[in-house]
Amino acid sequence: GDNCVVMEESTFNFITSRLTVKRTMLLDGGRQVENEFSIRTYCLHELGKILHNAGFRVIEVSGHIHTPGAFFGPDSTNMIILAEKRAE
């Protein structure tokens, strides 16, 4: 917003696959608010295994909504997985 400065410091733990972010907001009038959060990130093979264990079959992986079926790893802006429930 107006008259607000946001500073962010992030670290990634390659062993636990967790992204930790410390966000500091300097608000109008000198007030400061700090938040810290941690997000577990998943790679493609982990998501594929989770889907498989839940009874799904991966059909297609895309890196962007405009390039279906084309996934370029870390150069892709997204990870879009198309999966279907396996017949039982």
C-alpha positions in Angstrom: 0.0 0.0 0.0 0.9 3.6 0.1 3.7 4.7 2.5 4.7 1.1 3.2 8.1 -0.6 2.8 8.3 -4.4 2.8 11.6 -6.2 3.3 11.8 -9.9 2.9 14.6 -12.4 3.8 14.2 -16.0 2.7 16.2 -19.1 3.1 15.8 -22.6 1.7 16.7 -25.8 3.5 17.6 -28.4 0.9 17.5 -31.2 3.4 13.9 -30.6 4.6 12.7 -28.8 1.4 11.3 -25.9 3.5 11.3 -22.3 2.4 11.4 -20.0 5.4 10.5 -16.3 4.9 10.9 -13.4 7.3 8.9 -10.4 6.2 9.2 -7.0 7.8 6.8 -4.2 7.0 7.6 -0.6 7.8 4.3 1.2 8.0 3.4 4.9 7.8 4.1 6.5 11.2 7.1 4.3 11.9 5.2 1.2 13.0 7.0 -2.1 12.2 5.3 -5.5 11.7 7.3 -8.7 11.4 5.9 -12.1 10.2 7.8 -15.3 9.7 6.4 -18.4 7.9 7.7 -21.7 6.5 6.4 -23.5 3.5 7.1 -27.1 2.5 7.9 -27.3 -1.2 7.5 -30.4 -3.3 9.3 -31.5 -6.4 7.6 -33.2 -9.3 8.5 -36.8 -8.4 7.2 -36.3 -4.9 3.8 -34.9 -6.1 3.6 -37.8 -8.6 4.2 -40.3 -5.8 1.5 -38.6 -3.6 -1.0 -38.7 -6.5 -0.1 -42.3 -7.3 -0.6 -43.4 -3.6 -4.0 -41.6 -3.7 -5.1 -43.6 -6.7 -4.4 -41.2 -9.5 -2.4 -41.5 -12.7 -0.4 -38.5 -14.0 -1.4 -37.8 -17.6 0.5 -34.6 -18.3 2.8 -32.0 -16.6 3.0 -28.5 -17.8 5.1 -25.5 -16.8 2.6 -22.8 -17.9 -1.1 -22.7 -18.8 -0.2 -21.7 -22.3 2.2 -24.6 -22.9 0.3 -27.8 -22.1 2.5 -30.8 -21.9 5.8 -28.7 -21.8 7.5 -28.6 -18.5 11.0 -27.1 -18.3 11.9 -27.8 -14.7 13.1 -24.8 -12.7 12.7 -22.6 -15.8 8.9 -23.1 -15.8 6.8 -20.5 -14.1 4.4 -23.1 -12.7 3.9 -26.8 -12.2 0.5 -27.9 -13.5 -0.2 -31.6 -13.1 -3.1 -33.2 -15.0 -4.1 -36.5 -13.4 -7.0 -38.9 -13.5 -8.4 -41.3 -10.9 -7.3 -44.9 -11.8 -10.1 -47.4 -12.4 -10.4 -49.8 -9.5 
